[in-house]
Amino acid sequence: MLRRVGVFFAVNAAVIITISLLLNLTPLGDYVTAAGAGNRGLLVFCALFGVGGSFISLQISRWSAKRAMRVALINPHAPRGGVESLLVGRVQNLCAKAGITTLPEIGVYQSPEVNAFATGPSRNKALVAVSTGLLERMDDEAVEGVLGHEIAHIANGDMVTMALVQGVVNTFVMFFARIVTHVIDQFLRGDRDGGGLGFFGYFIVVGVLETLLFALAWPIIAAFSRWREFRADAGSARFTTPATMVHALEALARNTKHFDKQDAALATMKIQGGGGGLWAKLISTHPPIEQRIAALRQIS
């Protein structure tokens, strides 16, 4: 169930790992080091690869999400059955209100979780998918509120801004990992010409440091994600009504009881978050559902 939450970030991490391998296993890596290109040159290269890697992840986000979640696409011109017609009609109406001129791909994926997501590189190249669990357990008004929330993500350009944030994080993770590794390597060398970390040691230390720095930087990404969830809630309230979005959030909260203890914990990370201690709140991608409802009631 964590697959949906981490699709973009997993692909981004894979791209960055691939780039790191290329930097470490090719002659380019000898240049892109603190000793070879200088700190300023290293930062420029890391920015190119870090931001570039993030936008590569964004460009393939629809493809990767559809395969990771096994999304079955709906033909908007020939929907089969009432559920598909309902989804197509609601998405068309919401897109018109949001000023989105190209209908996103619409799909359903098999899962008992009550969830939905939107992804894609732009407003006119997006995907909206809902789980079978959401369709089975939520009424039409709640479904409309959830769809409005996902359409708001597309209208707000949240995928692009998230890619920018991730790109900046990638840049500094790659940069500082190599700076610190270079310092460690020079310290181990001392006054000797040989020694140091060696080729494989350098590669391993860079990988470990990148993993650690990604973990330390995650609260920054999560904080931005929480902010955009509030904004998407407000967007859904504009496209539908504040009461509709409140109803959707209340329905989502009620439906967590249908999961067993382990599954409920995972589902909560997606739809409400913020539980547990301070660290859990810092790394949660979604605000507590009570805070989201309170913010919507202030709008109304």
C-alpha positions, 0 to 999 in steps of 0.5 A: 500500500505504500507503493502509491505514496512513494511512486514518484519518490521511488522513481526519483531515487532510482534515477538519482542512484543511476546518475550516481553510478554513472558519475562514479563509474565513468571518467565524468565522475573524476571531473565532478568531484570537489578536487576536479571541478571545484565546489562551484563546478560540483554544485552546478553538475549536481544541480543539472543532474539533481533537477534533471533526474527529478523532471525525468521522474515527473515525465514518466510518472503516469507510465510508472504509476499505471504499472506500479498500481496496475491501473485500468484506464477508462475510455471516456468516449465509451465508458462501461457501466454506471460507475465508469460513466459517473467517474468520467462525468464527474471528472469532465465537470470538475475539469471544466470548473478548474479550467483544464482543457484536456481531460486527464486519463481516468483509471481504477486500480484494484485495492481495498484501500480507500484512496485516489491519486493524481500524477503527470507532468502537466495540467494537460498530461495527467492521470487520475485514478481511484481505488475499487475500495473507494468506489465500494465504500464511499457515496457519490458526494464523497467520491465527488469531493475526492475527485475534486481534490485530485483535480485541484492537484492537477490545476495547481500544478502540484506535480511540477512544484513537487518535482522542483522541490525534489530537484533542489533536495537532490542537488544538495544531497548529491553535493554534500554527499560528495563534499563529505566523502572527499573530506573523508578521503583526504583525511584518510590519505593524510600526507601519503600519496596512496591510501584513502577510501579507494574506488569502491570505498568512495562509491560506498561512502557516497551511497551511504551519505546520499541515503542518510541525507535523503532521510534527513531532507524528507521532512522538508519534502513532507512539509511542502506536501502537507501544504499542498494537501490543504491547498487541494482541499480548498480547490475541491471546495471551490469546484464543489462546495466546502461541505462536499469536501468535508463530507469526503474527509469524514467518509475517509476517516470513517472507512479506516476502521475497515482495515486491520491494525497494520493496514489501517496504519499504512492507510492513515499515512495516506489520508490523514497522517500527523499521528504518533510522535514529533518525528512521525508528524515531521515525515507525514505527507498529509496533515491530520484529517481534523486539521483539514476539516477545520481549515475547510470549515473556516472557508465555509 
